[in-house]
Every structure is written in C-alpha cells, then in structure tokens.
Amino acid sequence: MKTKIRIATTSLAGCFGCHMSLLDLDERLIPLAELIEFDRSPLTDIEHCTNCDIGLIEGGVCNSENVHVLREFRKNCKILVAVGACAITGGLPAMRNFIPLEECLTEAYIDGIGVENAQIPNDPELPLLLDKVRPLHEVVKIDYFLPGCPPSADVFWAFLNDLIAGREPSLPYECVHYD
Amino acid sequence: MTKTIRIDGNTIPFEEGQTIIEAATAAGIYIPHLCHHPEFTPHGSCKLCTVKVNGRNCSACTFPAMEGQEILNDSQELQADRQKLTQMLFVEGNHFCPSCEKTGNCQLQAVAYHLNMLDNHFPHFYAQRELDASHAEVMIDHNRCIFCTLCVRASHEHDHKNVFAISGRGINKQLIVNAESGLLKDTDLEATDLAAHICPTGAILIKHTAYQVPIGKRIYDHQHIDQVSLALEQTDEN
C-alpha cells in the first residue's frame, strides 16, 4: 500500500473557521482520505505531532502555549502552512494590539458588565498572554500561506492537490481573497 | 509620423507631453498603480508603477514618454518588486481586510490580488493610528491611509477646497485636515466632494453605506483591477 501523506492541523489564536472551511470540501474529502491521514488535529485525539509531511496552522500567536505548539509543529512538519487571515496577519485577535494588555484584562475580568467575584485569572496552568498577537511568520519559518477569512474549500483543494502531486503550489486569481 | 515607444516588445503611439502610464493606458496596457489618477497632477509616491526604461527604473506616472524608449512593464522582476512594495504598505498601516467595510472595493487589496500576494512577508508595525468619526457623513480611519495624496489633490484640483494635507516626514507622516481642532467636522468637506470618494483604500469612507453591497458582489470580487482600471481611465482620458 502506498504511504499516505501525514497531515497535522491546529488552531492557535483562531476561531476554527478555517477548519470548518476545510470540512467544506464535503464529498471531495472521500478521495482526499485515500491520499492523506491526520496526525495531531482537532479531528483526532493525538496530543503531539510526530514526523508529519504537512502542518496546517490556523490563527495567530497570542500566548506562550501558542509559541510552544507552533515550534512543535515546525520541528515535526516538513512543510508548514499558515492558514487564514489570523495566521498571516494576526487578524481579528491582533486588534487588541492597540490596547495595553492590562487594560484588556481589566475590561474583560474586572470592569466588564455582569462580572461577579471580579479577578484577573492567574492560575499557574493558564498560559501567559503575549503583549501583542503575532502572525506565524514572525515566530517560525513558514513555507506557504493560504489567505482568506476563511480560505475557501477550493483553496485547500487546489493547494493540497498541488502538494500531493509534487507540484509547486500556486493559487489561481479567483482563490486569492483576504476577506 | 507618429512617435512611438515600446512596452514589453509592443510598439505603441504617444503624443508629446504624455507620461508613460498615459500612453500605456490609451493603448490598453495596464501598469499597476495606486497614487496615480488620470485627472490629477502625478505624485509618484507609491512606486507601484515602476517600469524599466532603457534599463533604468522609473515611475511611469511621472516619466514622460519619449521616442525610442524600450520599456519593460510585465516582467517577473518588476512584479516581484511591486509585490514587496505592496507588502510594505500592508505592514506599515493596519489593514485587516475581514473587518474593513471597503473589502472587495479596495484598490490596495485588488492590486495585491493582481500581484498574487499571499502574505505580508515583513514584520507588522501595528502602528497606533487614530479614527476621526466626528463628521456626520464622512469618516477617516488613519489605520488604512497609504499617503497617496489622492484626497489632497482631489480637494485642491477638483473640489477647489483645501481640506486635506500630509504632515510630517518618514514614519511620522500623517494625513491632516484643515481645521484648528484637527477634526473633520470642522472642515468644509461635504459627502458629495470627490475627495470623500477617491480613497483607494478604506481610509476615507462615506458613513451609512458600508454593507449596502454585500461582500461577494463587490467590484473586485469577480473582476481584475487591470480590466476595471483600464475601463475607467480610458473613459477619463476621452
């Protein structure tokens, strides 16, 4: 049997919209499943990725855990792909970059409407927030970028088919959107 | 005898006094640009229209067409340079397309699509920029200003007003308005002024119109900027 292409996916500071868009491949998932298998992903129960061909990462980097996961992906994936607006520009979460972190936390956990027993969460198990949300390419080397909020299923289809066939991936004009 | 220049090997005619971009547009050749507008004095600031004239880089919007010019426009090298320039425009401001009401109608975005720009490449500045929503009908989001000065020129040359200017230099430059308070509401700008409509990005917006045309049905959702731009600018020239 031919070895399947091993793909890991994760969402960092994202909304899982890009994962939903991947699932929008619908019936095309069936022929795709003949060629690929999932390693670490919200679709499996694998906690750490190992020896993957492709890593698809949605969302930017907003906390220390995101940094660790991103580095683990970089270490274990031959090809690392920034998927969607947040992974590429920081996106919506990066709009907090213009407000000091302390003000963000105070607004959410102290002064917010309907907050009871107000306190800023500081359990040692919680990953610390970074001062700014960053796109992936500012933290590790990224090999390919799939723009869009989210990238359409056609983008995933075009990109994965190119990669699996051993072609240099390229996105046709109608697949390039930032919104 | 008609005077001619050659662009990417094609011989095209020009009239004395035309710039390279004017001659190209008249001949149906698109040269990417953001700060150029056929109606106004050229500014030459965005540099996207950079072409190679007899081996040297020149801005097509300011450089006069001259007999015997051998011009490169659609080369891999120039397109790569233009993509880098566009990426710099994106990281210098705060261009979050999914949350911008100009998305799909935005020339900055459309040029980036045209250049097949898939990422911003450079580290983001996340510059601290202000929003001026003081005016009843028009707003300025400084996060998206690329300093093309089209609003400045349109206000001077078309509206015969003096609403906008660029102040400061380098990274500290900013779009300012002609009012002691610094607020748009205290200027004589009206929503019908061309200056309020000419912004190639989402920096100057007409209020209460944001999502009248849904995303997916906007200008550049299905049309390329080269076709849109040529159709508009060839009409302007006639």
Interface residues (C-beta under 8 A of the other chain):
Chain A: A82 A85 I88 T89 G90 G91 L92 A94 M95 N97 F98 K132 R134 P135 H137 E138 I142 Y144 F145 L146 P147 C149 S170 L171 Y173 V176 H177 Y178 D179
Chain B: F90 N94 H95 F96 C97 P98 S99 C100 T103 G104 Q109 A112 Y113 H114 N116 M117 L118 D119 N120 H121 P123 H124 Y126 Q128 I215 D221 H224
